[in-house]
Every structure is written in C-alpha cells, then in structure tokens.
Amino acid sequence: MEQRQKHRRVAGAGDDPRAVALCGAVARLRRELALHPAELPDRAAADDELAALHALVSAGDPEVPRLRRSLLLIAGAVGSVSALAPALADVRDLIGMYGEAPRRI
C-alpha cells in the first residue's frame, strides 16, 4: 500500500511514466544497498545521491546531464558490488530513456 502511494505522488508530479519507473528503480537500489551486509566505504555517498536523484526526478523534467552525473556518482560508489549490479543497471537503463545529453562543441 505504501509503495502505491509513493507511485501516485510521483505520477502526480507530471504523469511521466519514465519518472515513475526511475523512482521505482531508485527505491529498489536504495533498499538493496541498505540490506547489503558488506561495509562499503561510500555507502553514505551513494545513499545521499540516490535520495537526490529521486528528488530531482520527482520534481519533474530533470536535466539529462544532472541525471547522468548522479548515475556516475552512484556507480562509482557501488559499481564494484556485483549483488547491486542488476538494480544499478535498471537505474542506468531508465536514465537512458531520458535521451542523450547534448554534446559540447
């Protein structure tokens, strides 16, 4: 029930199915990170960035470069933990649905 309410709140912020899916993937990765038994030196940084990513997406119309920066920080913090790889891949794939970042000249 609580998870449904979260999805309703996110969907109400613009009804973007990408945002709903990305917030769900971020929540899954946060749960799996919290349950992971190993002591990770960058766990707090990853959790903080996941919270920031959730807030950014929930606010609506996030900037693609900011999404990619968050992904880079999260991957750097938890990327070597194979148990978190599937959840991290989901977040990466859903960020990819927002399109490519504009190229700098």
TORPA-4810 file (N, C-alpha, C, O; in nm, 3 decimals):
<nodes>
NODE_1_0.082_-0.119_0.000_0.000_0.000_0.000_0.087_0.126_0.000_0.062_0.220_-0.076_M
NODE_2_0.189_0.128_0.087_0.276_0.245_0.096_0.345_0.271_-0.038_0.360_0.386_-0.078_E
NODE_3_0.389_0.164_-0.107_0.457_0.181_-0.234_0.362_0.239_-0.339_0.404_0.320_-0.421_Q
NODE_4_0.237_0.200_-0.338_0.139_0.256_-0.431_0.123_0.405_-0.409_0.113_0.482_-0.504_R
NODE_5_0.120_0.446_-0.283_0.107_0.588_-0.253_0.227_0.665_-0.304_0.213_0.777_-0.353_Q
NODE_6_0.347_0.607_-0.292_0.466_0.674_-0.344_0.454_0.692_-0.494_0.486_0.799_-0.546_K
NODE_7_0.409_0.588_-0.564_0.396_0.599_-0.709_0.292_0.703_-0.747_0.309_0.774_-0.847_H
NODE_8_0.186_0.714_-0.671_0.085_0.816_-0.701_0.143_0.955_-0.685_0.116_1.044_-0.767_R
NODE_9_0.222_0.976_-0.579_0.284_1.107_-0.559_0.376_1.142_-0.675_0.373_1.254_-0.725_R
NODE_10_0.457_1.048_-0.717_0.550_1.073_-0.827_0.472_1.098_-0.955_0.504_1.192_-1.029_V
NODE_11_0.371_1.016_-0.982_0.293_1.032_-1.105_0.221_1.165_-1.106_0.201_1.223_-1.213_A
NODE_12_0.181_1.215_-0.992_0.111_1.342_-0.985_0.200_1.460_-1.018_0.150_1.569_-1.045_G
NODE_13_0.330_1.440_-1.018_0.424_1.548_-1.046_0.451_1.563_-1.195_0.553_1.620_-1.233_A
NODE_14_0.362_1.514_-1.279_0.382_1.530_-1.422_0.333_1.412_-1.502_0.331_1.419_-1.625_G
NODE_15_0.295_1.306_-1.439_0.244_1.187_-1.506_0.340_1.132_-1.610_0.295_1.077_-1.711_D
NODE_16_0.467_1.146_-1.590_0.567_1.093_-1.681_0.599_0.949_-1.640_0.651_0.927_-1.531_D
NODE_17_0.568_0.852_-1.725_0.594_0.712_-1.688_0.743_0.684_-1.667_0.779_0.594_-1.592_P
NODE_18_0.829_0.761_-1.734_0.973_0.744_-1.711_1.009_0.779_-1.568_1.089_0.711_-1.504_R
NODE_19_0.949_0.887_-1.517_0.978_0.930_-1.380_0.929_0.828_-1.279_0.998_0.799_-1.182_A
NODE_20_0.811_0.773_-1.302_0.757_0.672_-1.211_0.848_0.550_-1.210_0.882_0.498_-1.103_V
NODE_21_0.889_0.505_-1.328_0.975_0.387_-1.337_1.113_0.414_-1.275_1.167_0.329_-1.204_A
NODE_22_1.169_0.531_-1.301_1.301_0.564_-1.246_1.296_0.576_-1.095_1.387_0.529_-1.027_L
NODE_23_1.193_0.639_-1.042_1.181_0.649_-0.896_1.168_0.510_-0.833_1.223_0.485_-0.726_C
NODE_24_1.096_0.421_-0.900_1.085_0.284_-0.850_1.219_0.212_-0.852_1.253_0.141_-0.757_G
NODE_25_1.296_0.231_-0.958_1.428_0.168_-0.969_1.524_0.225_-0.865_1.605_0.152_-0.807_A
NODE_26_1.516_0.355_-0.842_1.600_0.418_-0.740_1.564_0.364_-0.602_1.653_0.336_-0.522_V
NODE_27_1.436_0.350_-0.575_1.392_0.296_-0.446_1.442_0.153_-0.428_1.485_0.115_-0.319_A
NODE_28_1.436_0.073_-0.534_1.485_-0.065_-0.527_1.634_-0.068_-0.495_1.678_-0.144_-0.409_R
NODE_29_1.712_0.016_-0.565_1.856_0.019_-0.540_1.886_0.066_-0.399_1.977_0.014_-0.334_L
NODE_30_1.811_0.163_-0.350_1.831_0.209_-0.211_1.802_0.097_-0.111_1.876_0.081_-0.014_R
NODE_31_1.694_0.020_-0.136_1.662_-0.092_-0.047_1.772_-0.197_-0.049_1.815_-0.245_0.056_R
NODE_32_1.817_-0.233_-0.169_1.920_-0.335_-0.181_2.052_-0.288_-0.120_2.125_-0.367_-0.060_E
NODE_33_2.083_-0.161_-0.135_2.203_-0.105_-0.073_2.193_-0.111_0.079_2.289_-0.146_0.147_L
NODE_34_2.076_-0.075_0.131_2.057_-0.078_0.276_2.068_-0.219_0.334_2.114_-0.238_0.446_A
NODE_35_2.026_-0.318_0.257_2.027_-0.457_0.303_2.159_-0.528_0.278_2.182_-0.637_0.330_L
NODE_36_2.246_-0.467_0.199_2.372_-0.533_0.166_2.459_-0.542_0.291_2.483_-0.441_0.357_H
NODE_37_2.506_-0.663_0.324_2.576_-0.683_0.451_2.718_-0.627_0.458_2.768_-0.597_0.566_P
NODE_38_2.782_-0.612_0.345_2.922_-0.566_0.347_2.930_-0.419_0.386_2.841_-0.340_0.358_A
NODE_39_3.040_-0.386_0.451_3.064_-0.247_0.486_3.126_-0.178_0.364_3.237_-0.212_0.323_E
NODE_40_3.055_-0.084_0.308_3.101_-0.013_0.190_3.147_0.127_0.230_3.073_0.199_0.296_L
NODE_41_3.267_0.165_0.192_3.317_0.296_0.233_3.235_0.413_0.179_3.229_0.518_0.243_P
NODE_42_3.173_0.396_0.063_3.098_0.504_0.001_2.947_0.484_0.010_2.872_0.544_-0.067_D
NODE_43_2.902_0.402_0.103_2.759_0.374_0.117_2.679_0.502_0.142_2.575_0.523_0.079_R
NODE_44_2.726_0.587_0.230_2.653_0.710_0.263_2.646_0.802_0.141_2.543_0.865_0.116_A
NODE_45_2.755_0.811_0.066_2.755_0.896_-0.053_2.657_0.843_-0.156_2.585_0.920_-0.220_A
NODE_46_2.653_0.711_-0.173_2.559_0.651_-0.269_2.416_0.675_-0.225_2.331_0.710_-0.307_A
NODE_47_2.388_0.658_-0.097_2.252_0.678_-0.048_2.210_0.824_-0.062_2.096_0.853_-0.099_D
NODE_48_2.301_0.915_-0.032_2.270_1.058_-0.048_2.240_1.092_-0.194_2.147_1.167_-0.222_D
NODE_49_2.319_1.037_-0.285_2.297_1.068_-0.426_2.171_1.003_-0.479_2.103_1.059_-0.565_E
NODE_50_2.138_0.884_-0.428_2.011_0.820_-0.466_1.893_0.904_-0.419_1.794_0.919_-0.491_L
NODE_51_1.903_0.959_-0.298_1.796_1.046_-0.248_1.784_1.172_-0.334_1.674_1.216_-0.365_A
NODE_52_1.898_1.229_-0.371_1.897_1.348_-0.457_1.839_1.317_-0.594_1.765_1.397_-0.651_A
NODE_53_1.873_1.200_-0.648_1.821_1.160_-0.778_1.670_1.143_-0.773_1.599_1.185_-0.864_L
NODE_54_1.622_1.081_-0.667_1.477_1.063_-0.651_1.407_1.199_-0.645_1.304_1.219_-0.709_H
NODE_55_1.462_1.292_-0.568_1.402_1.425_-0.557_1.405_1.499_-0.690_1.309_1.567_-0.726_A
NODE_56_1.513_1.486_-0.763_1.528_1.552_-0.893_1.422_1.502_-0.991_1.359_1.581_-1.061_L
NODE_57_1.404_1.372_-0.995_1.309_1.313_-1.088_1.166_1.342_-1.044_1.079_1.369_-1.127_V
NODE_58_1.141_1.337_-0.915_1.007_1.364_-0.862_0.962_1.507_-0.888_0.843_1.533_-0.902_S
NODE_59_1.057_1.599_-0.894_1.024_1.739_-0.917_0.976_1.763_-1.060_0.909_1.863_-1.087_A
NODE_60_1.009_1.673_-1.151_0.964_1.684_-1.289_1.067_1.746_-1.380_1.141_1.835_-1.339_G
NODE_61_1.071_1.698_-1.504_1.156_1.748_-1.612_1.302_1.766_-1.570_1.355_1.876_-1.576_D
NODE_62_1.367_1.657_-1.527_1.507_1.667_-1.484_1.601_1.690_-1.603_1.571_1.651_-1.716_P
NODE_63_1.712_1.752_-1.577_1.812_1.777_-1.680_1.894_1.650_-1.701_1.941_1.589_-1.605_E
NODE_64_1.910_1.611_-1.825_1.981_1.487_-1.858_2.125_1.488_-1.805_2.169_1.387_-1.750_V
NODE_65_2.201_1.597_-1.820_2.338_1.595_-1.766_2.340_1.571_-1.615_2.430_1.505_-1.564_P
NODE_66_2.242_1.625_-1.544_2.236_1.604_-1.398_2.203_1.459_-1.367_2.260_1.401_-1.274_R
NODE_67_2.112_1.398_-1.444_2.081_1.256_-1.425_2.205_1.171_-1.445_2.233_1.080_-1.367_L
NODE_68_2.279_1.200_-1.549_2.399_1.123_-1.581_2.508_1.143_-1.476_2.582_1.050_-1.444_R
NODE_69_2.518_1.264_-1.422_2.615_1.290_-1.315_2.580_1.208_-1.192_2.668_1.149_-1.129_R
NODE_70_2.452_1.203_-1.158_2.409_1.122_-1.044_2.441_0.975_-1.067_2.489_0.906_-0.977_S
NODE_71_2.415_0.927_-1.188_2.445_0.788_-1.220_2.594_0.760_-1.204_2.632_0.656_-1.149_L
NODE_72_2.677_0.850_-1.250_2.822_0.833_-1.239_2.865_0.825_-1.092_2.946_0.741_-1.055_L
NODE_73_2.811_0.913_-1.010_2.846_0.912_-0.868_2.799_0.783_-0.799_2.872_0.725_-0.718_L
NODE_74_2.679_0.741_-0.831_2.625_0.618_-0.770_2.705_0.497_-0.816_2.742_0.412_-0.735_I
NODE_75_2.732_0.490_-0.946_2.809_0.377_-0.998_2.949_0.373_-0.938_3.002_0.266_-0.909_A
NODE_76_3.008_0.489_-0.920_3.140_0.494_-0.857_3.138_0.445_-0.714_3.235_0.387_-0.666_G
NODE_77_3.028_0.469_-0.646_3.018_0.429_-0.506_2.983_0.282_-0.488_3.029_0.219_-0.392_A
NODE_78_2.902_0.225_-0.578_2.857_0.086_-0.558_2.888_-0.004_-0.677_2.851_-0.122_-0.677_V
NODE_79_2.953_0.048_-0.778_2.973_-0.026_-0.901_3.049_-0.156_-0.888_3.030_-0.245_-0.971_G
NODE_80_3.132_-0.171_-0.788_3.210_-0.293_-0.774_3.136_-0.401_-0.696_3.189_-0.511_-0.678_S
NODE_81_3.017_-0.373_-0.649_2.939_-0.471_-0.572_2.847_-0.545_-0.669_2.744_-0.491_-0.712_V
NODE_82_2.884_-0.667_-0.702_2.809_-0.742_-0.804_2.665_-0.769_-0.763_2.578_-0.780_-0.849_S
NODE_83_2.637_-0.778_-0.634_2.499_-0.802_-0.588_2.407_-0.685_-0.621_2.286_-0.703_-0.632_A
NODE_84_2.463_-0.567_-0.636_2.383_-0.448_-0.667_2.378_-0.418_-0.816_2.308_-0.326_-0.858_L
NODE_85_2.451_-0.495_-0.896_2.460_-0.468_-1.039_2.326_-0.469_-1.112_2.303_-0.379_-1.193_A
NODE_86_2.236_-0.564_-1.088_2.107_-0.561_-1.160_2.025_-0.436_-1.129_1.966_-0.377_-1.220_P
NODE_87_2.019_-0.396_-1.003_1.942_-0.277_-0.966_2.007_-0.152_-1.023_1.937_-0.061_-1.067_A
NODE_88_2.140_-0.147_-1.023_2.211_-0.033_-1.081_2.189_-0.027_-1.232_2.174_0.081_-1.288_L
NODE_89_2.187_-0.142_-1.297_2.162_-0.147_-1.441_2.022_-0.095_-1.474_2.003_-0.028_-1.576_A
NODE_90_1.924_-0.126_-1.390_1.789_-0.074_-1.411_1.788_0.078_-1.405_1.726_0.144_-1.489_D
NODE_91_1.855_0.133_-1.306_1.862_0.280_-1.294_1.930_0.338_-1.418_1.882_0.436_-1.475_V
NODE_92_2.040_0.277_-1.460_2.112_0.325_-1.579_2.023_0.321_-1.703_2.018_0.417_-1.780_R
NODE_93_1.954_0.210_-1.723_1.868_0.196_-1.841_1.755_0.299_-1.840_1.721_0.354_-1.945_D
NODE_94_1.698_0.324_-1.725_1.588_0.420_-1.717_1.635_0.564_-1.734_1.563_0.647_-1.789_L
NODE_95_1.755_0.594_-1.688_1.811_0.726_-1.715_1.835_0.741_-1.864_1.818_0.850_-1.919_I
NODE_96_1.873_0.634_-1.930_1.893_0.636_-2.075_1.765_0.668_-2.151_1.772_0.718_-2.263_G
NODE_97_1.650_0.640_-2.092_1.524_0.671_-2.158_1.498_0.821_-2.168_1.413_0.865_-2.245_M
NODE_98_1.572_0.899_-2.092_1.558_1.045_-2.099_1.634_1.104_-2.217_1.623_1.223_-2.245_Y
NODE_99_1.710_1.022_-2.286_1.782_1.068_-2.404_1.926_1.101_-2.374_1.972_1.096_-2.260_G
NODE_100_1.994_1.133_-2.478_2.134_1.165_-2.467_2.153_1.308_-2.420_2.073_1.397_-2.449_E
NODE_101_2.261_1.328_-2.347_2.299_1.463_-2.307_2.349_1.538_-2.429_2.415_1.479_-2.515_A
NODE_102_2.319_1.666_-2.440_2.368_1.742_-2.556_2.521_1.743_-2.558_2.586_1.754_-2.454_P
NODE_103_2.576_1.733_-2.676_2.722_1.733_-2.691_2.774_1.876_-2.684_2.712_1.971_-2.732_R
NODE_104_2.889_1.888_-2.622_2.956_2.019_-2.614_3.047_2.034_-2.734_3.109_1.937_-2.779_R
NODE_105_3.056_2.152_-2.784_3.142_2.177_-2.901_3.272_2.237_-2.857_3.359_2.265_-2.939_I
</nodes>
